[in-house]
Amino acid sequence: MGVVASMVVFVALLIGFFGKVVTSRGALIAWFGAGLVLMVALPLVLPQALATVHPVVALVLGLVFVALGHMAVRQIPADPIVDPRG
């Protein structure tokens, strides 16, 4: 559960800082590098299960995060291609 809880917090923070993370290549690499380290290191440090979650609750939380991620992507401003010749 520790890994799942940290992933939920990690994704929630990503949604909050989405604009800053996707506009900078370094921030994007650092963000996903930190996420990878978190997902690999935390199970090694905490190998026991801290709690169990009912599958329906996990499904609902997953759908909420998918919806929040979709809303975050829709907030990216459009960058239309403009013909420099005209």
C-alpha positions as CSV (number, residue, x, y, z in Angstrom):
1,M,0.0,0.0,0.0
2,G,2.9,2.3,0.6
3,V,3.9,2.2,-3.1
4,V,0.3,2.8,-4.1
5,A,-0.1,5.7,-1.7
6,S,3.1,7.3,-2.9
7,M,2.1,6.8,-6.5
8,V,-1.2,8.5,-5.8
9,V,0.6,11.5,-4.2
10,F,3.1,11.5,-7.0
11,V,0.4,11.6,-9.7
12,A,-1.6,14.3,-7.8
13,L,1.5,16.5,-7.6
14,L,2.1,15.9,-11.3
15,I,-1.4,17.1,-12.1
16,G,-0.8,20.2,-10.0
17,F,2.6,21.0,-11.7
18,F,1.7,19.6,-15.1
19,G,2.3,22.8,-17.0
20,K,5.8,23.3,-15.6
21,V,6.8,19.6,-16.0
22,V,5.8,19.3,-19.7
23,T,7.3,22.6,-20.8
24,S,10.8,21.8,-19.6
25,R,12.6,18.7,-20.8
26,G,14.9,18.7,-17.8
27,A,11.9,18.9,-15.4
28,L,10.1,16.0,-17.3
29,I,13.2,13.8,-17.1
30,A,13.7,14.6,-13.4
31,W,10.0,14.0,-12.6
32,F,9.9,10.6,-14.2
33,G,13.4,9.7,-12.9
34,A,12.2,10.5,-9.4
35,G,9.0,8.5,-9.9
36,L,11.0,5.5,-11.1
37,V,13.3,5.7,-8.1
38,L,10.3,6.0,-5.8
39,M,8.6,3.0,-7.3
40,V,11.8,0.9,-7.1
41,A,13.3,2.0,-3.8
42,L,10.1,2.2,-1.7
43,P,9.2,-1.5,-2.1
44,L,12.8,-2.4,-1.1
45,V,12.6,-0.3,2.0
46,L,9.0,-1.3,2.9
47,P,8.5,-4.9,1.6
48,Q,5.4,-5.5,3.8
49,A,1.9,-4.5,3.0
50,L,0.8,-1.5,5.0
51,A,-2.9,-1.9,4.2
52,T,-5.2,-3.5,1.7
53,V,-7.6,-1.7,-0.7
54,H,-10.9,-3.0,-2.0
55,P,-10.7,-3.4,-5.8
56,V,-13.7,-1.2,-6.4
57,V,-12.1,1.6,-4.4
58,A,-8.9,1.2,-6.5
59,L,-10.9,1.3,-9.7
60,V,-12.7,4.5,-8.7
61,L,-9.4,6.2,-7.7
62,G,-7.9,5.1,-11.0
63,L,-10.8,6.5,-12.9
64,V,-10.6,9.8,-10.9
65,F,-6.9,10.1,-11.8
66,V,-7.6,9.4,-15.5
67,A,-10.3,12.1,-15.5
68,L,-8.0,14.6,-13.7
69,G,-5.2,13.8,-16.1
70,H,-7.5,14.3,-19.1
71,M,-8.6,17.7,-17.7
72,A,-4.9,18.6,-17.1
73,V,-4.0,17.8,-20.7
74,R,-6.9,19.9,-22.0
75,Q,-5.5,22.9,-20.2
76,I,-2.3,22.9,-22.4
77,P,-2.7,26.0,-24.6
78,A,-3.0,25.4,-28.3
79,D,0.1,26.2,-30.3
80,P,-1.1,26.6,-33.9
81,I,1.4,26.3,-36.7
82,V,1.6,29.7,-38.5
83,D,3.0,30.1,-42.0
84,P,6.0,32.4,-41.7
85,R,5.8,33.4,-45.4
86,G,2.4,34.9,-45.2
